[in-house]
Amino acid sequence: MHGYDEIVKLLVEKGANLEAKDRNGCTPLLLAAVNQHAAVVKLLIEKGVNTNYKDGQGRNLLSWTAKHGYEGVVKVLIEKGAYLESKDQNGQTPLSLAARHGHTAVVDILTEHGANLKNGDWYGKLPLSWAATYGHEGVVNLLIKKGANLRSKDGDGRAPLSYAAAHGHIEVVQLLVEKGADVDSKDWGLRTPLSWAARHGQMAVVSLLIEKGASIESKDQNGHTCLAWASKYGHEAVSTNYLDEATTA
């Protein structure tokens, strides 16, 4: 399907089966959405096609197109009444999927139409934490501007800063801290962003967090300090260059 809406109109007028499936089980609506033909998607929906498609992960058309960053199709689906808070089998909404995959424009469209910033997945992980996990600085910045809570925690008690720190996304860490994230935020295991950064050997993040006042002496529920985590996981450069120096300063 090449998105020729005039041709599609003609076929519809001639009685074409709008629910016909190809050998892969794809309907015209699905093919139009996958190929980003927003005008054809709009036409087919206006002609009453079934919009209840879900893939193997429980994602409907809005979730699927949001995940892939198809702005034009996302706009049409929303205009035609797609449910903004639909969830896939992991409990992720279209907003979480767009945030996770770094589609800033789609995140903007969804939030402008009222997508809930506080609607987390089955584990309580919010769109901001998903964007922070994958280092999407633009999405993180946009969500903060839209009112996302920097100190929100998921089912494990982890805040967005902990995810960014663990994955070494220093630009996102810098942004979150500048916007007021708690550098000593603790999850349910009493691990801080610095603990996570040390555990994963994120030297630049460790240095930045220490510079921003993160506690070196903080201990988790098992009594492990950041230095202990760095040593346990073999990150000698982290412990030697930053943590040892900081604890003896």
N, C-alpha and C positions, 0 to 999 in steps of 0.2 A: 504494500500500500504506500503510495507516494504522496499522499496528502492533497490530492486534487479534489477539493471539496465540491467543485461543480460536477465532476464526473460521479462522485459519490451521490450527489443530489439526484442526478439522472438515474442512477441505478436504483435508488430508493423509490423514485417515481415509477419505475418499471417493475416494482414488486420484488426486488432483491431481498433475500432472507437475511435480516440484520443479525440473526443469532447463529448463522452458519459457522461451523468450526473447520479449521484446516486440519491437516494430518497431525499437527502438534497440539490440537485442542484449543487453538487460539481463535477468539472471535474478532470481528472487525474492530470493535471498540478497543480490545486489548492491543491489537496490532497498531492502531492509530496512536494509542497512548505510548506504547513502547518506542515508536518511531517519532515521537514528539510532534504529531500533527494535531495541534490544538483545535484548529478550525473543524477538522473532521470529527474529533472527539465531541465538540460542541454540537455539531449537526446530529450525530448518532444519538446522543443523550436526548436532544430535543425530539427525536423521532421515537423515543420510548424504549431504547434498548435496555437490557438488564445490566445494571451497574454493580451487581453484588459479587463481582469477581474477587477471589482470594487465592494467593499463591500457596505453595507448600508450607510457608512459614506464617500463614494466617494474615498476610498483608493484602489489604484492598488496593484499589487503584491509586487512591490518594497517598497511602503509605508508600507504595511502590515508586510512584513518580517523585515523591518528596525525597526518598532515599537516593534517587539517581539525579536529582537536581533539575528536573524538567519543569522549569518555571511556568511556561505557557500553559502546559496541560494542568499543572497544579492550580493555576488561576481559574481555568475553566471548570474544573471539578468543584472548587469551592463555590464559584458562582452558581453552579447547578445543585448546590445543597449537600455536598459531601460532608460527612461528619468529621470534624477536626480532631476529636479525641478518640477515634477508633484505635484499638490496640491489636498488635500481632501476638503470636504465641509467647513472646517474651515480655509482653506488656508494654512494648514501645509504641509511642504515638508517632504520627507523621512528623511532629516537631522534633522529637528525640532522634528520629532517623535522619532528618535533614541536618540536625546539629552534629550528630555523630560522624556524618560523612562530609561535613564542611561546606554545605551549600548555603552560604550567607544570604543570597537573594531569596531562596525558598523560605529560610527561617524568617526573613523580614515579611514576606507575604503572609505566612501562617500567623505570625504574631499580630500583624496589622488587622487580621480578620478574627482575632480573639483567641488564638490557641493558648492553652493554659500552660504557663511556665512552671507550674507546680505539679503537673501531672506526671508522676514518675512511673517507671516500669514495675514489674512484680517485686523487684528488689529495692524499690524506692529511689533508684538512680534517676536524677532529673536531667533535662536537656543540657543545662550548664555543665554538669559533671561529664556528660558524654563528650561535649565539645572540648573540655579541658583534657580529658583522657587522650584524645587524638591530636591535641595541639593545634586546634583551629582557632587561632587568635582572633580573626575577624568575627567569627561566630560568637566567641566568648565576649568580646567587646560589645557586640550588638545586643546580646541577651542581658548583659549588665545594664545597658542603656534602657532596655525594655522593662527593667525592674527585677531581674532574677536575683535571688538571694545568694550572696557570696558564701554565706555560712550554712547553707542547707546541707543536710547530711542524709546519706542513703541508709539502707538497712544494716550496713556494717559500721555506720557512724562516720563514714568517710566524707569529707568535704571536697569540693572541686580542686582546691589547692593540693590536697594529698595526691589526687590522680595526676595532675600536671607534674608534680614533683617526682613521683615514682617513674614517670615515663620520660623525664628529662626535657620537658618542653619549657625551656627557660623564659622565652618571650611571654608565654601564658602565665608562668609563675610570677614574673615581674608585673604583668598587668593586674593579676588578682591581688597581689600584695599592695600595689599602688591604689587599688580601688577599695582597700580596707579588709581584705581577707585576714583571718587570724592565723599568724605564722605558727602558733602553738596549738592549733586545733587538734583535738584527740578523737580518734575513733573508739569503738567499743573495746578494742584491745589496748587502748591508751597509747597508740602509736601516732606520732606527729608527722607533718609533712617532711620534716628533716629526717625522721626515722626511715620513712619510705625512700627518700632520695639516697640516703646512706646505704640502705639495704640493696638498692639497685645500681649503686656505683655511679650516680649522677653527680660528678664532681662540680660542674659549673653551678648546678642547682644548690648543692650543699653550700658552696661558697656564698651564693647570693642570699640564702636563707639565714646563714650566720650573720652576714652583713646587715640583714634586716631585723636582727635581734632574736632569732629563734633560739630556744633554750638547748644548750648542748647536754645538760645534765638530766633532761627529762627521761623518765623510764617508763617502759610499757608494763603491762600487767604481769609479765614474767621477770621484771627487773632489768631488762636489757636497755642499755643506752644506745644512742646513735653510733657511738664508737664500737660498741659490741656488735651491732648489726653489720657495720662495714667490715669488721674483722671476720665475722662468721661466714660471710658470703665471699670472702677473698678479695675485697676491694681495698687492698693495702694502700693504694695511692690516695684514696679518699681519707683513710684514717691517718696516714702519715702527713699528707699535705695540708689538711684542713682541721680534722677533728682533734688530733693530738695537739696541734699548735694552739687551737682555741681553748682546749681544756687546761693548758699550762700557761696561758697568757695572763 
